[in-house]
Amino acid sequence: TNLISTIFEEVSKVSHSSVRQKVLSCVKVLALHHFESAVSELLDTGPEFNMSSLGALQVLAKEKALLLRLLNHFTDTLNNSDPGTLKRPNRLVLAATVALGHLFTVNDSSIGMVLKKYFPQLFGTFLLRIGTTLEGLSAQQTAAAFMNFLHASQNDSMAMALEGNRLSRVTRELYDEVICELTMLFCRHHPSKRELLLNFIHPFLSRPFPGHRVATMTTVSQLLLSGADAPLSGDFVGTVVDSVLRCVDDAHSTVRKQSVRGIGNLLLLWQQGAAEEAKADE
């Protein structure tokens, strides 16, 4: 029998809030000593989490010893699980998406500290999730979770790019353009963190899931273009150019499209550099 599920089932019969709070404290103790099984049980109740499950997530997120483990568990699930298909989506991935988004609604100073420290990696995780997102409810859940993250990290201008269920209003074939726009905003507002984003997302270019490669190539192409506004290091450009050229023959048409766009961005940088050299020689 699932212990947490049994506890929640029993407590739903009780109307006293003080009793419910004590039950949530019990769940926290269980998570501290049996983290994997406790969190797995909680995710199994999603993606349509009831109030008891959401309450438990909030209590766990406010425990410093558990917050980072929760973030790692949810992002690991998103970044390393098969997202499934439109007809058979992976419910665990959907649940982890909603749960991760809910963490960012918790009003606790520790959340802000974690967001500041791991912003590029979390941002990259959400870009990858857009890449693997399916149309319909999955898109709504991804957009809502991403917006919670952007608001919690005080990146409201980026959140506007997703407002109005943006993912729900375009077909999956255009999700790369949403990723492109968000990456452009990232480069504009966080130019010093571009290399951290590249280092995080670049390995996903060799993943078997097409959505990961679409998100990564789109991000890489846009990172390259950002060099027109803020200089990039030679090593950075070298890594990106190598990937762009390698993906011209990718099996996925959107990856090829973004690869060609990346080559265009490279030519733009080269032209800009040549113009600056000619001006300096005058």
C-alpha positions in Angstrom: 0.0 0.0 0.0 1.2 3.5 -0.8 1.7 5.1 2.6 1.3 8.8 1.6 -1.8 8.0 -0.5 -3.4 6.2 2.4 -2.6 9.1 4.7 -4.2 11.6 2.3 -7.2 9.4 1.8 -7.8 9.3 5.6 -7.2 13.0 6.2 -9.7 13.9 3.5 -12.3 12.7 5.9 -11.2 15.2 8.5 -12.4 18.8 8.4 -10.1 20.3 11.0 -7.2 22.3 9.4 -4.9 21.7 12.4 -5.1 17.9 11.8 -4.4 18.5 8.1 -1.3 20.5 9.0 0.0 17.8 11.2 -0.5 15.3 8.4 1.6 17.5 6.1 4.3 17.6 8.8 4.2 13.7 8.8 4.8 13.7 5.0 7.7 16.1 5.5 9.3 13.6 8.0 8.7 10.8 5.5 10.4 12.7 2.7 13.4 13.6 4.9 14.0 9.9 5.6 12.6 8.2 2.5 12.9 10.9 -0.1 12.8 8.9 -3.4 9.7 6.8 -2.4 7.9 9.8 -0.8 8.4 12.1 -3.8 7.6 9.3 -6.3 4.3 8.7 -4.6 3.5 12.4 -4.7 4.3 12.6 -8.4 2.0 9.6 -9.0 -0.9 11.7 -7.8 -0.3 14.2 -10.7 -0.5 15.9 -13.0 -4.0 16.8 -11.7 -2.7 17.2 -8.1 -5.4 17.6 -5.4 -5.0 20.2 -2.6 -3.4 17.7 -0.2 -0.6 16.9 -2.7 -0.1 20.6 -3.5 0.0 21.4 0.2 2.6 18.7 0.8 4.7 20.1 -2.0 4.6 23.5 -0.4 5.6 22.1 3.0 8.5 20.2 1.4 9.7 23.2 -0.5 10.0 25.3 2.6 12.4 22.7 4.2 15.9 23.8 3.1 17.2 20.2 3.3 14.6 19.1 0.7 14.2 22.1 -1.6 17.3 21.4 -3.8 16.6 17.6 -3.8 13.1 18.4 -5.1 14.4 20.6 -7.8 17.0 18.1 -8.8 14.4 15.3 -8.8 11.9 17.2 -10.9 14.4 18.6 -13.4 16.1 15.2 -13.7 12.7 13.7 -14.6 12.0 16.3 -17.2 15.5 16.2 -18.8 16.0 12.4 -18.8 12.6 10.9 -19.5 10.9 10.0 -22.7 8.1 12.6 -23.0 5.8 10.2 -24.8 3.5 10.9 -27.7 0.4 13.0 -28.3 -1.8 9.9 -27.8 0.3 8.5 -24.9 2.1 11.3 -23.1 4.4 10.3 -20.2 2.2 11.2 -17.1 5.4 11.3 -14.9 6.8 14.1 -17.1 3.5 16.0 -17.0 3.4 15.6 -13.2 7.0 16.8 -12.8 6.3 19.8 -15.0 3.3 20.9 -12.9 5.1 20.1 -9.6 8.2 22.1 -10.6 6.0 25.0 -11.6 4.2 24.9 -8.2 7.5 25.1 -6.3 8.0 28.5 -7.7 4.8 29.8 -6.2 6.1 29.1 -2.7 6.9 32.3 -0.8 10.2 31.5 0.8 13.6 33.2 0.7 15.4 29.9 -0.1 13.5 29.7 -3.4 14.9 33.1 -4.5 18.5 32.0 -3.5 18.2 28.8 -5.6 16.7 30.7 -8.6 19.5 33.2 -8.5 22.2 30.5 -8.3 20.8 28.1 -10.9 18.9 30.4 -13.2 20.6 29.5 -16.5 20.2 25.7 -15.8 16.6 26.0 -14.9 15.9 28.3 -17.8 17.5 25.7 -20.1 15.4 23.0 -18.6 12.2 24.9 -19.5 13.5 25.5 -23.0 14.1 21.8 -23.4 10.6 21.1 -22.0 9.0 23.4 -24.6 10.9 21.3 -27.2 9.4 18.1 -25.9 5.9 19.5 -25.1 2.9 18.2 -27.0 -0.1 20.3 -28.0 -3.1 20.8 -25.8 -3.0 20.3 -22.0 0.7 19.6 -22.0 1.4 23.0 -23.6 -0.8 24.8 -21.1 1.0 23.1 -18.2 4.5 23.8 -19.5 3.6 27.5 -20.2 2.1 27.9 -16.7 5.1 26.3 -15.0 7.6 28.4 -17.0 5.7 31.6 -16.2 5.8 30.8 -12.5 9.5 30.3 -12.8 10.0 33.6 -14.7 7.8 35.6 -12.3 9.6 34.1 -9.3 13.0 35.0 -10.7 11.7 38.5 -11.5 12.0 38.1 -15.2 8.6 39.6 -16.0 9.5 40.8 -19.5 10.3 37.2 -20.5 7.1 36.0 -18.9 5.2 38.4 -21.3 6.5 36.3 -24.2 4.6 33.3 -22.9 1.5 35.2 -21.7 -1.9 34.4 -23.0 -1.1 30.6 -23.3 1.2 31.4 -26.1 2.1 27.7 -26.6 -1.5 26.8 -26.9 -2.0 29.3 -29.8 0.6 27.9 -32.1 1.2 24.4 -33.5 4.0 22.3 -32.3 5.9 23.0 -35.6 6.3 26.6 -34.3 7.4 25.9 -30.8 11.0 26.5 -31.9 10.1 30.1 -32.6 8.9 30.5 -29.0 12.2 29.1 -27.8 14.0 31.4 -30.1 12.2 34.5 -28.7 12.8 33.4 -25.1 16.5 32.8 -25.8 16.8 36.2 -27.4 15.3 37.8 -24.2 17.7 35.7 -22.1 20.7 37.0 -24.0 19.4 40.6 -23.8 18.8 40.5 -20.0 21.5 38.1 -18.9 24.5 38.4 -21.4 27.0 37.3 -18.7 25.2 34.0 -18.3 25.1 33.0 -21.9 28.1 30.6 -21.5 26.4 28.9 -18.5 23.3 28.3 -20.6 25.4 26.9 -23.5 27.3 24.6 -21.2 24.1 23.3 -19.7 22.1 22.8 -22.9 24.7 21.8 -25.4 25.0 18.1 -24.4 21.3 17.6 -25.2 22.1 18.0 -28.9 23.1 14.3 -28.9 20.0 13.1 -27.2 17.6 10.7 -28.9 14.5 12.8 -28.3 13.9 15.1 -31.2 12.4 17.8 -28.9 15.7 18.1 -27.1 17.6 18.6 -30.3 15.1 21.1 -31.6 15.4 23.2 -28.3 19.1 22.9 -28.2 19.8 23.9 -31.8 17.4 26.8 -31.6 19.0 28.0 -28.4 22.6 27.6 -29.8 21.6 29.5 -33.0 20.2 32.4 -31.0 23.2 32.4 -28.6 25.4 32.8 -31.7 23.3 35.8 -33.0 23.7 37.5 -29.6 27.4 38.0 -30.4 26.3 40.9 -32.6 25.3 42.8 -29.5 27.7 41.5 -26.9 31.1 39.9 -27.8 31.5 36.1 -27.4 34.7 34.3 -26.6 36.6 32.4 -29.3 36.0 29.1 -27.5 32.3 29.8 -27.2 32.0 30.6 -30.9 34.1 27.6 -31.9 31.8 25.2 -29.9 28.7 26.7 -31.4 29.9 26.8 -35.0 30.9 23.1 -34.8 27.4 22.1 -33.6 25.6 24.3 -36.1 27.5 22.7 -39.1 27.1 19.2 -37.7 23.3 19.6 -37.5 22.8 20.5 -41.1 22.2 16.8 -41.8 20.0 16.1 -38.8 17.0 13.8 -39.3 14.6 16.3 -37.9 13.5 19.2 -40.2 13.3 21.8 -37.5 16.8 21.0 -36.3 18.0 21.5 -39.9 16.1 24.7 -40.2 17.7 26.1 -37.0 21.1 24.9 -38.1 20.8 26.9 -41.4 19.6 29.9 -39.4 22.7 29.5 -37.2 24.9 29.5 -40.3 23.2 32.8 -41.3 23.9 34.2 -37.9 27.5 33.2 -38.2 27.8 35.0 -41.5 26.2 38.1 -39.9 28.8 38.0 -37.2 31.6 37.6 -39.7 30.3 40.5 -41.8 30.0 42.7 -38.7 33.6 41.8 -37.7 34.9 42.5 -41.2 33.1 45.9 -41.2 34.6 46.8 -37.9 38.1 45.8 -39.1 37.8 47.9 -42.2 36.6 50.8 -40.2 39.6 50.5 -37.8 42.0 50.5 -40.8 40.6 53.7 -42.2 
